[in-house]
Amino acid sequence: MTCENRLCVYWKQNACALREVHLDGQGSCTDCIIVELPEELLERKRAALLRELDRRWRKLEGET
């Protein structure tokens, strides 16, 4: 089954690693277990991603 929840412990390469998935009445997975990430790590990764996106944007602007 395709899965977009990268923070679930069962997520593996855009798919669910479970053999069987249970869904609730709204179609949400009831087996999902969310990985808890420390806020400091999230802040560092967000900042690094923003720097990378800014670098790419500047590169694209320079190409035009």
Protein Blocks (a to p, Z undefined) as FASTA:
>chain_A
ZZfblkbfkbgghiafbfbdcddfkopafkbccddddfklmmmmmmmmmmmmmmmmmmmm
mmZZ
